[in-house]
Amino acid sequence: MTWNILSDSIQIQEIIDASKHKPQLFFKHSTRCSISTMALSRFEKSGILSNEHLDCWYLDLLAHRQISAEIEKLTRVLHQSPQAILLNSGQVMYSASHGMIDSAEIQNLV
């Protein structure tokens, strides 16, 4: 499995709605930040993208910063980068940033 790309703010509500049937994860990544690149690499190497019980959404913050602001507004999770936000049944079940992003913990919640 590969990333689903989040590139339009219209997708956000669709993703929140989809979380009522299957957990959804936003991963916010800054392509200019080495910490973000390390967190993304560690996340991808964990195998979490192969979890068929979870949809993972990649957000390029440099290209789509306004989408991150909309996610913050709808989830009430303060913007960070890098950041992972897990939604289940329309609710935030997990959020973490930087080195605190733990793919094993996310998979346990799924």
Secondary structure, 3 states (H helix, E strand, C coil): CCCEECCCCHHHHHHHHHCCCCCEEEEEECCCCHHHHHHHHHHHHCCHHHCCCCEEEEEECCCCHHHHHHHHHHHCCCCCCCEEEEEECCEEEEEEEHHHCCHHHHHHHC
